[in-house]
Amino acid sequence: MRKLDRYIIASVAAAMLLVLLVVLSLDLVFSFIAELEELKNDYQVTEAIMFVVTTLPRRIYDYLPLAAFIGSLIGLGALANNSELTVIRAAGVSTRRIVWSAMKPAIAIVIVGLLLGEYVAPYTEKIAQSQRAVAQGTGESLAAKRGIWHREGDTFMHFNAVEPNGELHGVTLFEYSEDGWLQRSRFAKRAIYQRGEWLLEDVTETNLTSTQTSVVKSHLLKWHTELSPQVLGVLVIKPDNLSISGLYTYSNYLMEQGLSASVYLMSFWKKVLRPLTTAVLVLVAISFVFGPLRSVTMGFRVFTGIIVGLLFKYMQDLLGPSSLVFGFDPIIATLAPIMVSSMLGFYLLRRAR
């Protein structure tokens, strides 16, 4: 029995690895082509290649569930096409035992995904995004295409680039009164964090009243804010690319500021439930092989897997923004596709017995 277990595990794991390599190769090629359109200032071909390479951990993390799903379809499907599954079941191996053996590579993928998503991908993504923003130019107010907006109280902030060490480039601050009138705007070429406080460098400050405006220039100016380099490091990365701990910390920070944290809470629950998502997708793949896709061609099986995977993704992408619009808990938007898929998988497996 152990030899059969190892054979099933090896077949499914090899298929998952093959799918991951194929998908990653295509993604890297298309991403590099897309980056060639962003060449500007010091951001040239070498920097574009480094950006794509540095974001590789995030790309691997993104495609792990897809690799587990389609890899399970291909690996078990190949055994089914060669009648090996029939022989294994005729030898007395139960469907439950086969399912458990096929699930073991998925568990390994879940563990790798958790480690990548929590400790590696957010760090490398932060470096990649920061280096690209700095190389593309940060010297003008609101000039950066991928600048970062943030709000703290009545102050709206824009940063052209944020380096991993917390150093800011192209800092623009708009300060409003309680009745919504713009009182002051500031632009600093750089901001550094020293001994628990921020220093703005090469500052141009414009003060506005009902009758006139005045401009004051300063070489150095203290900036009082509750933002820390740790919080700013979160802003550099899209919510879906943050770690679970980073999402939790920044969500609490937003709520303390009286701001909406729904987007970050939605990403938080997607990350927390991602292992369950991967396991459910693998369960659906296994149920398809034992059920409606038992005797079809490999090409049709892969095509079906892609369609089902896209439907699952579109369901999550639709329910996520819907939770923001209609105000229901983001965890419901994340759990609904998982519950529907798990019920489908268990139903097909029960029919296959």
HUBELFEN-V63843 format. One record per pair of residues at least 24 apart in sequence whose C-alpha atoms are under 8 Angstrom apart, sorted by the first residue. I is the first residue (numbers start at 1). J is the second residue. D is the distance in Angstrom with one decimal. If there is no record, write none. Layout:
# HUBELFEN-V63843
i=I j=J d=D
i=I j=J d=D
This chain:
# HUBELFEN-V63843
i=1 j=93 d=7.8
i=4 j=88 d=7.7
i=5 j=98 d=7.5
i=5 j=101 d=5.7
i=6 j=101 d=7.9
i=8 j=76 d=7.7
i=8 j=98 d=7.6
i=8 j=101 d=6.4
i=8 j=102 d=6.4
i=9 j=101 d=5.8
i=9 j=102 d=5.8
i=9 j=104 d=6.8
i=9 j=105 d=6.4
i=11 j=75 d=5.3
i=11 j=76 d=7.4
i=12 j=71 d=6.3
i=12 j=72 d=5.5
i=12 j=74 d=7.5
i=12 j=75 d=4.3
i=12 j=76 d=6.4
i=12 j=102 d=6.4
i=12 j=105 d=7.0
i=13 j=71 d=7.3
i=13 j=72 d=8.0
i=13 j=75 d=7.6
i=13 j=105 d=5.5
i=14 j=71 d=7.8
i=14 j=75 d=7.5
i=15 j=71 d=4.6
i=15 j=72 d=7.0
i=15 j=74 d=6.2
i=15 j=75 d=5.2
i=16 j=67 d=5.1
i=16 j=68 d=5.4
i=16 j=69 d=7.9
i=16 j=70 d=7.1
i=16 j=71 d=3.8
i=16 j=72 d=6.7
i=16 j=75 d=7.7
i=17 j=67 d=7.1
i=17 j=71 d=7.4
i=18 j=71 d=7.6
i=19 j=67 d=5.4
i=19 j=70 d=7.1
i=19 j=71 d=6.1
i=20 j=60 d=7.7
i=20 j=63 d=6.8
i=20 j=64 d=7.0
i=20 j=66 d=8.0
i=20 j=67 d=5.1
i=23 j=63 d=7.6
i=24 j=59 d=7.3
i=24 j=60 d=7.1
i=24 j=63 d=7.7
i=28 j=52 d=6.8
i=39 j=136 d=7.6
i=40 j=135 d=7.8
i=40 j=136 d=5.3
i=40 j=137 d=7.9
i=41 j=135 d=6.7
i=41 j=136 d=5.4
i=41 j=137 d=6.5
i=42 j=135 d=4.8
i=42 j=136 d=5.9
i=42 j=137 d=7.5
i=43 j=132 d=6.6
i=43 j=135 d=4.9
i=43 j=136 d=5.3
i=47 j=132 d=7.5
i=50 j=128 d=7.9
i=51 j=128 d=5.3
i=51 j=129 d=7.7
i=51 j=132 d=7.1
i=54 j=124 d=5.8
i=54 j=125 d=6.9
i=54 j=127 d=7.7
i=54 j=128 d=5.8
i=55 j=121 d=7.4
i=55 j=124 d=6.2
i=55 j=125 d=5.5
i=55 j=128 d=6.5
i=57 j=116 d=6.7
i=57 j=120 d=6.8
i=57 j=121 d=5.0
i=57 j=124 d=7.3
i=58 j=116 d=7.6
i=58 j=117 d=7.3
i=58 j=121 d=4.7
i=58 j=122 d=7.3
i=58 j=124 d=7.9
i=58 j=125 d=6.8
i=58 j=241 d=7.1
i=61 j=113 d=5.6
i=61 j=116 d=6.4
i=61 j=117 d=6.4
i=61 j=121 d=7.5
i=64 j=109 d=6.7
i=64 j=113 d=6.9
i=65 j=109 d=8.0
i=65 j=277 d=7.7
i=65 j=278 d=5.1
i=65 j=281 d=7.5
i=66 j=309 d=7.2
i=68 j=105 d=8.0
i=68 j=106 d=5.9
i=68 j=109 d=7.3
i=68 j=278 d=7.0
i=68 j=281 d=7.7
i=68 j=282 d=6.3
i=69 j=278 d=7.4
i=69 j=281 d=5.5
i=69 j=282 d=4.9
i=69 j=284 d=8.0
i=69 j=285 d=6.0
i=69 j=305 d=7.4
i=69 j=309 d=7.9
i=70 j=285 d=7.2
i=70 j=302 d=6.7
i=70 j=305 d=5.8
i=70 j=306 d=7.4
i=72 j=102 d=7.2
i=72 j=282 d=6.3
i=72 j=285 d=6.0
i=72 j=286 d=6.6
i=73 j=285 d=5.2
i=73 j=286 d=6.6
i=73 j=288 d=7.7
i=73 j=289 d=6.6
i=73 j=301 d=6.9
i=73 j=302 d=7.1
i=73 j=305 d=7.1
i=74 j=298 d=7.0
i=74 j=301 d=7.4
i=74 j=302 d=7.0
i=76 j=102 d=7.9
i=76 j=286 d=7.2
i=76 j=289 d=6.7
i=77 j=289 d=5.9
i=77 j=293 d=8.0
i=77 j=294 d=7.1
i=77 j=298 d=7.0
i=77 j=301 d=7.6
i=78 j=298 d=7.5
i=80 j=289 d=7.4
i=80 j=294 d=6.3
i=80 j=295 d=7.2
i=81 j=294 d=7.6
i=81 j=295 d=6.4
i=81 j=296 d=7.9
i=81 j=297 d=7.9
i=95 j=353 d=7.2
i=99 j=283 d=7.8
i=99 j=286 d=6.9
i=102 j=286 d=7.8
i=103 j=279 d=7.4
i=103 j=282 d=7.0
i=103 j=283 d=7.8
i=106 j=278 d=7.2
i=106 j=279 d=6.6
i=106 j=282 d=7.1
i=107 j=279 d=7.5
i=110 j=275 d=5.4
i=110 j=278 d=7.1
i=114 j=275 d=7.9
i=117 j=241 d=7.6
i=117 j=242 d=7.5
i=117 j=243 d=5.8
i=117 j=244 d=8.0
i=118 j=242 d=7.7
i=118 j=243 d=4.6
i=118 j=244 d=6.4
i=118 j=245 d=7.6
i=119 j=243 d=7.3
i=121 j=241 d=7.4
i=122 j=237 d=7.5
i=122 j=241 d=6.1
i=122 j=242 d=5.3
i=122 j=243 d=6.1
i=125 j=237 d=6.9
i=125 j=241 d=7.7
i=126 j=163 d=8.0
i=126 j=164 d=6.4
i=126 j=233 d=7.1
i=126 j=236 d=6.2
i=126 j=237 d=6.1
i=127 j=163 d=7.3
i=127 j=164 d=6.1
i=129 j=236 d=6.9
i=129 j=237 d=7.5
i=130 j=161 d=6.1
i=130 j=162 d=5.7
i=130 j=163 d=5.1
i=130 j=164 d=6.9
i=130 j=236 d=7.2
i=131 j=163 d=7.3
i=133 j=160 d=7.1
i=133 j=161 d=5.3
i=133 j=162 d=7.9
i=134 j=161 d=6.0
i=134 j=169 d=7.6
i=138 j=169 d=5.8
i=138 j=170 d=5.3
i=138 j=189 d=7.7
i=139 j=169 d=7.3
i=139 j=170 d=5.7
i=139 j=189 d=5.9
i=140 j=170 d=6.3
i=140 j=189 d=7.6
i=141 j=170 d=6.0
i=141 j=171 d=7.2
i=141 j=172 d=6.3
i=141 j=187 d=6.5
i=142 j=170 d=7.5
i=142 j=172 d=7.1
i=148 j=235 d=7.0
i=148 j=236 d=7.1
i=152 j=257 d=6.7
i=153 j=257 d=6.8
i=154 j=178 d=7.3
i=161 j=236 d=8.0
i=162 j=232 d=7.3
i=162 j=233 d=7.3
i=162 j=236 d=6.5
i=163 j=233 d=7.8
i=164 j=233 d=6.3
i=165 j=229 d=6.9
i=166 j=192 d=7.2
i=166 j=193 d=7.0
i=166 j=228 d=7.8
i=166 j=229 d=4.4
i=166 j=230 d=7.3
i=166 j=232 d=6.7
i=166 j=233 d=6.7
i=167 j=191 d=6.0
i=167 j=192 d=5.1
i=167 j=193 d=6.9
i=167 j=229 d=7.7
i=168 j=192 d=6.5
i=182 j=208 d=7.1
i=183 j=207 d=6.1
i=183 j=208 d=5.1
i=183 j=209 d=6.8
i=184 j=208 d=5.9
i=193 j=229 d=7.5
i=197 j=222 d=7.4
i=197 j=223 d=7.2
i=197 j=224 d=7.1
i=198 j=222 d=5.9
i=198 j=223 d=5.2
i=198 j=224 d=6.8
i=198 j=225 d=7.9
i=199 j=223 d=5.9
i=239 j=263 d=7.4
i=239 j=264 d=5.8
i=239 j=267 d=6.0
i=240 j=267 d=5.4
i=240 j=268 d=8.0
i=240 j=271 d=7.8
i=243 j=271 d=7.9
i=244 j=268 d=5.9
i=244 j=271 d=6.4
i=244 j=272 d=7.0
i=262 j=324 d=6.5
i=262 j=330 d=7.3
i=263 j=324 d=7.5
i=265 j=330 d=6.8
i=266 j=320 d=6.8
i=266 j=330 d=4.9
i=266 j=331 d=6.8
i=266 j=334 d=7.7
i=269 j=330 d=7.2
i=269 j=331 d=5.8
i=269 j=334 d=6.8
i=270 j=331 d=7.9
i=270 j=334 d=6.0
i=273 j=334 d=7.7
i=273 j=335 d=7.9
i=276 j=338 d=7.7
i=277 j=338 d=6.0
i=280 j=338 d=6.7
i=280 j=341 d=6.6
i=280 j=342 d=5.6
i=280 j=345 d=7.7
i=281 j=341 d=7.3
i=281 j=342 d=7.9
i=283 j=342 d=7.3
i=283 j=345 d=5.8
i=283 j=346 d=7.9
i=284 j=341 d=6.7
i=284 j=342 d=7.0
i=284 j=344 d=7.0
i=284 j=345 d=4.4
i=284 j=346 d=7.9
i=285 j=345 d=7.8
i=286 j=345 d=7.9
i=287 j=345 d=5.4
i=287 j=346 d=7.3
i=287 j=348 d=5.5
i=287 j=349 d=5.1
i=287 j=352 d=7.9
i=288 j=345 d=7.7
i=288 j=348 d=7.1
i=290 j=348 d=7.8
i=290 j=349 d=6.9
i=290 j=352 d=5.9
i=291 j=348 d=6.0
i=291 j=349 d=7.0
i=291 j=351 d=7.3
i=291 j=352 d=5.6
i=312 j=337 d=6.4
